[in-house]
Amino acid sequence: MTETKTAQTKSGFAAIIGAPNAGKSTLLNSLVGSKIAIVTHKVQTTRSRIRGIAIEGDTQIVFVDTPGIFKPKRRLDRAMVDAAWGGAGDADVVVAMVDAERGRDSDVERVLEGLKGQGRKAILALNKVDMLTEKGREKMLKLATDLNETGLFSDTFMISAMTGSGVADLKRHIAGLMPPGPWHYPEDQLADVPLRSLASEVTREKLFLRLHDEIPYSLTVETESYETKKDGSIRIQQIIFVQRESQRKIALGEGGQTIKTVGQLAREELQEMLGTKVHLFLFVKVRENWGDDRERYREMGLDFPKN
């Protein structure tokens, strides 16, 4: 029975690339049908590759959400961009997302140059079409024409990752491009993310949404311990590393109110995700050079750039 199914099934990897804030994580969540990637209004929220798993008929698609592609300034930036192109290079299909409102900016040009460098074609997904005015739709059609004239795209889809418009058509098309072969994951598995990493990402999302300016980019969250108790509940202890004492004070908030709120929001979401009671303990520590610490990159699932 299994052999018959294996002979009929298809499975493969589809990488989602694009400029920061193009909507890649929102699209991943929409394709999978569940929230597995954190989403905020801030650019560069995604730091490492996240795999989401979707089924379309007899096809299993492993979608790889990648960090945004932009001009790197720090070591962490370089690691994120390297991770994005690494995800694209390993995939059977590449989906290049472009914000239809923002158009063809310098970051989109970097995506185009990267695709040229890899010598491969991608599927173009023009996102946020639901937010366009009539004039904006005219600009979008011109944008689609200009991008297709590069010769880098095999197909074009107009989508809204937020509302789901056009996403089902995109998913069916990608499924048709997957190679024959057995599925890589069980049918009911939605993501390939260690639970410790998932817990860290949930807390980091709440910090991104709660804190302002550059502070979210100066912090990282690590799950120090993740323990399932006898009663089925989960005890999670996390450290939030910041780079300066002033940032630690802001992360804690007056009387510890900010970190208390972050902890409550993260705990509620984790309980919903994991289906059990969660005991979450957060600690904020200063580590000035965590952005140059090889161990921090390993925790984030990133390769450590040499310089």
C-alpha positions as CSV (number, residue, x, y, z in Angstrom):
1,M,0.0,0.0,0.0
2,T,2.8,2.4,0.9
3,E,4.7,1.5,-2.3
4,T,1.7,2.4,-4.4
5,K,1.3,5.7,-2.7
6,T,5.0,6.5,-3.0
7,A,4.8,5.8,-6.7
8,Q,2.0,8.3,-7.1
9,T,3.2,11.0,-4.8
10,K,5.3,14.1,-5.4
11,S,7.3,16.1,-3.0
12,G,9.8,19.0,-3.1
13,F,11.0,22.3,-1.8
14,A,9.8,25.8,-2.7
15,A,11.7,28.8,-1.4
16,I,10.0,32.2,-0.9
17,I,12.5,35.1,-1.4
18,G,12.1,38.8,-1.7
19,A,12.9,42.2,-0.1
20,P,12.3,42.8,3.6
21,N,8.6,43.2,4.4
22,A,7.4,41.9,1.0
23,G,5.0,39.6,2.9
24,K,7.0,36.3,2.7
25,S,6.1,35.1,6.2
26,T,2.4,36.0,5.8
27,L,2.4,34.0,2.6
28,L,4.0,31.0,4.2
29,N,1.3,31.1,7.0
30,S,-1.4,31.4,4.3
31,L,0.0,28.5,2.2
32,V,0.3,26.2,5.2
33,G,-3.0,27.3,6.8
34,S,-1.5,27.9,10.2
35,K,0.7,30.5,11.9
36,I,4.3,29.0,11.9
37,A,6.3,32.1,11.1
38,I,6.2,35.3,13.1
39,V,4.9,38.4,11.4
40,T,5.4,42.1,12.3
41,H,5.2,45.4,10.5
42,K,8.9,45.9,10.9
43,V,11.4,45.0,8.2
44,Q,13.9,42.1,8.7
45,T,11.7,40.3,11.2
46,T,12.6,36.9,9.8
47,R,16.2,36.0,10.6
48,S,16.6,32.4,9.6
49,R,15.0,29.8,7.2
50,I,11.7,28.4,8.4
51,R,10.1,25.4,6.8
52,G,6.3,25.1,6.4
53,I,4.7,22.0,5.1
54,A,1.6,22.0,2.8
55,I,-0.4,19.2,1.0
56,E,-2.0,19.7,-2.4
57,G,-3.6,16.5,-3.6
58,D,-0.9,13.8,-3.7
59,T,1.8,16.5,-3.5
60,Q,3.7,17.6,-0.4
61,I,5.3,21.0,-0.7
62,V,7.9,22.1,1.8
63,F,7.9,25.9,1.7
64,V,11.0,27.7,2.9
65,D,10.5,31.2,4.3
66,T,13.7,33.1,4.0
67,P,15.1,36.4,5.5
68,G,14.6,39.5,3.4
69,I,17.3,40.3,0.8
70,F,18.8,43.8,1.3
71,K,22.1,45.6,1.5
72,P,23.9,44.1,4.6
73,K,25.6,46.4,7.0
74,R,26.3,44.1,10.0
75,R,27.6,40.5,10.3
76,L,24.1,39.4,11.2
77,D,22.7,41.1,8.1
78,R,25.2,39.1,5.9
79,A,24.3,35.9,7.6
80,M,20.6,36.5,6.9
81,V,21.1,37.4,3.3
82,D,23.3,34.3,2.9
83,A,20.6,32.2,4.4
84,A,18.0,33.6,1.9
85,W,20.2,32.7,-1.1
86,G,21.1,29.3,0.4
87,G,17.4,28.5,0.7
88,A,16.8,29.5,-2.9
89,G,19.8,27.6,-4.2
90,D,18.6,24.3,-2.6
91,A,14.9,24.6,-3.7
92,D,13.1,22.9,-6.6
93,V,11.1,26.1,-7.1
94,V,11.7,29.7,-6.2
95,V,8.9,32.2,-5.6
96,A,10.1,35.8,-5.7
97,M,7.7,38.1,-3.9
98,V,7.5,41.8,-4.8
99,D,5.4,44.3,-2.9
100,A,3.1,45.7,-5.7
101,E,2.7,49.0,-3.7
102,R,6.5,49.6,-3.3
103,G,7.4,48.6,-6.8
104,R,10.9,48.0,-8.2
105,D,13.2,49.5,-5.5
106,S,16.9,48.8,-4.8
107,D,16.2,45.7,-2.8
108,V,14.1,44.2,-5.6
109,E,17.0,44.9,-7.9
110,R,19.2,42.9,-5.5
111,V,16.8,40.0,-5.8
112,L,16.9,40.2,-9.6
113,E,20.7,40.3,-9.6
114,G,20.8,37.3,-7.3
115,L,18.5,35.3,-9.6
116,K,20.7,36.2,-12.5
117,G,23.7,35.0,-10.5
118,Q,22.1,31.7,-9.8
119,G,21.1,31.3,-13.4
120,R,17.5,30.2,-12.7
121,K,14.0,31.3,-13.3
122,A,11.5,32.0,-10.5
123,I,7.7,32.5,-10.1
124,L,6.8,36.1,-9.7
125,A,4.3,36.8,-6.9
126,L,3.1,40.4,-6.9
127,N,1.8,40.9,-3.3
128,K,-0.7,43.3,-1.6
129,V,-2.8,43.7,-4.7
130,D,-5.8,44.1,-2.5
131,M,-4.5,47.5,-1.2
132,L,-4.0,49.1,-4.6
133,T,-6.1,51.9,-6.0
134,E,-7.2,52.0,-9.6
135,K,-4.1,54.0,-10.5
136,G,-2.0,51.6,-8.4
137,R,-3.4,48.7,-10.4
138,E,-2.2,50.4,-13.6
139,K,1.3,50.8,-12.1
140,M,1.2,47.1,-11.0
141,L,0.5,45.9,-14.6
142,K,3.4,48.0,-15.8
143,L,5.6,46.6,-13.0
144,A,4.7,43.1,-14.0
145,T,5.6,43.8,-17.6
146,D,8.9,45.4,-16.7
147,L,9.8,42.5,-14.4
148,N,8.9,39.8,-16.9
149,E,11.0,41.6,-19.5
150,T,14.0,40.6,-17.4
151,G,13.5,37.0,-18.6
152,L,13.9,35.8,-15.0
153,F,10.3,34.7,-14.4
154,S,8.4,31.7,-15.7
155,D,5.0,32.7,-14.4
156,T,3.3,35.7,-12.7
157,F,0.6,35.6,-9.9
158,M,-1.2,38.6,-8.5
159,I,-1.9,37.8,-4.8
160,S,-2.7,39.1,-1.4
161,A,-0.9,37.1,1.3
162,M,-3.0,38.8,3.9
163,T,-6.5,38.0,2.5
164,G,-5.5,34.8,0.7
165,S,-6.6,36.1,-2.7
166,G,-4.7,34.2,-5.5
167,V,-2.8,32.1,-3.0
168,A,-4.7,28.8,-3.7
169,D,-3.9,29.2,-7.5
170,L,-0.2,29.8,-6.7
171,K,-0.1,26.8,-4.4
172,R,-1.7,24.5,-7.1
173,H,0.8,25.8,-9.7
174,I,3.8,25.1,-7.4
175,A,2.4,21.6,-6.7
176,G,2.4,20.9,-10.4
177,L,6.1,21.6,-10.5
178,M,7.2,19.3,-7.7
179,P,9.2,16.2,-8.7
180,P,7.9,12.7,-8.1
181,G,8.9,11.0,-4.9
182,P,7.8,10.1,-1.3
183,W,6.8,12.7,1.1
184,H,9.5,14.1,3.4
185,Y,7.2,14.6,6.5
186,P,4.1,13.0,8.1
187,E,0.8,14.2,6.6
188,D,-0.2,16.0,9.8
189,Q,3.1,17.9,10.3
190,L,2.8,21.6,9.5
191,A,6.4,22.8,10.2
192,D,10.0,21.7,10.6
193,V,11.0,24.0,13.4
194,P,12.4,22.8,16.8
195,L,10.0,23.7,19.6
196,R,12.8,25.5,21.4
197,S,13.3,27.7,18.3
198,L,9.6,28.2,17.8
199,A,9.2,29.4,21.4
200,S,12.1,31.9,21.0
201,E,10.5,33.2,17.8
202,V,7.1,33.8,19.5
203,T,8.7,35.8,22.2
204,R,10.8,37.8,19.7
205,E,7.7,38.6,17.8
206,K,6.0,40.1,20.9
207,L,9.2,42.1,21.6
208,F,9.2,43.4,18.0
209,L,5.6,44.5,18.3
210,R,6.1,46.1,21.8
211,L,9.4,47.9,21.4
212,H,10.2,50.7,19.1
213,D,13.0,52.2,16.9
214,E,16.2,50.1,16.7
215,I,15.8,48.1,20.0
216,P,14.2,45.0,18.3
217,Y,17.2,44.8,16.0
218,S,19.6,44.9,19.0
219,L,18.1,41.9,20.7
220,T,17.9,38.1,20.3
221,V,15.9,35.5,22.3
222,E,17.2,32.2,23.3
223,T,15.3,29.3,24.9
224,E,17.6,28.2,27.7
225,S,15.5,25.3,28.9
226,Y,12.3,23.6,27.5
227,E,10.9,20.9,29.8
228,T,7.7,18.9,29.7
229,K,6.4,18.4,33.2
230,K,4.6,15.3,34.6
231,D,1.2,17.0,34.3
232,G,1.8,17.6,30.6
233,S,2.5,21.3,31.0
234,I,5.7,22.9,29.6
235,R,8.2,25.0,31.5
236,I,10.2,27.4,29.2
237,Q,13.0,29.6,30.4
238,Q,14.3,32.2,27.9
239,I,17.1,34.8,27.9
240,I,16.6,38.1,26.0
241,F,20.1,39.4,25.1
242,V,20.4,43.1,24.4
243,Q,23.5,45.1,23.7
244,R,23.4,47.9,26.2
245,E,22.1,48.5,29.8
246,S,19.8,51.3,28.5
247,Q,18.1,48.7,26.2
248,R,17.7,46.3,29.1
249,K,15.8,48.9,31.1
250,I,13.5,49.6,28.1
251,A,12.9,45.9,27.5
252,L,12.0,45.5,31.2
253,G,9.8,48.6,31.3
254,E,8.8,50.6,34.4
255,G,8.4,48.3,37.2
256,G,8.9,45.3,34.8
257,Q,5.6,46.0,33.1
258,T,6.9,45.7,29.5
259,I,8.5,42.3,30.0
260,K,5.5,41.1,32.0
261,T,3.2,42.0,29.1
262,V,5.5,40.4,26.5
263,G,5.6,37.3,28.6
264,Q,1.8,37.1,29.0
265,L,1.3,37.5,25.2
266,A,3.9,35.0,24.3
267,R,2.7,32.5,26.9
268,E,-0.9,32.7,25.6
269,E,0.2,32.2,22.0
270,L,2.4,29.3,22.9
271,Q,-0.4,27.6,24.9
272,E,-2.6,27.9,21.8
273,M,0.1,26.5,19.5
274,L,1.2,23.6,21.8
275,G,-2.3,22.8,23.2
276,T,-1.1,22.7,26.8
277,K,-0.4,25.0,29.8
278,V,2.9,26.9,29.4
279,H,5.0,28.3,32.3
280,L,7.2,31.0,30.6
281,F,10.1,32.7,32.4
282,L,11.9,35.6,30.8
283,F,15.2,37.2,31.8
284,V,16.9,40.2,30.1
285,K,20.7,40.2,30.0
286,V,23.2,42.6,28.5
287,R,25.7,41.0,26.0
288,E,27.3,43.9,24.1
289,N,28.8,41.8,21.2
290,W,26.2,39.1,20.8
291,G,26.0,40.0,17.1
292,D,29.6,38.8,16.8
293,D,29.1,35.7,18.9
294,R,29.3,32.4,16.9
295,E,27.1,30.6,19.5
296,R,24.2,33.1,19.0
297,Y,24.2,32.3,15.2
298,R,24.1,28.6,15.9
299,E,21.0,29.2,18.1
300,M,19.4,31.1,15.3
301,G,20.2,28.4,12.7
302,L,22.5,30.7,10.7
303,D,26.0,30.2,9.4
304,F,28.6,32.5,11.0
305,P,30.1,34.8,8.4
306,K,33.9,35.2,8.5
307,N,33.7,39.0,8.6
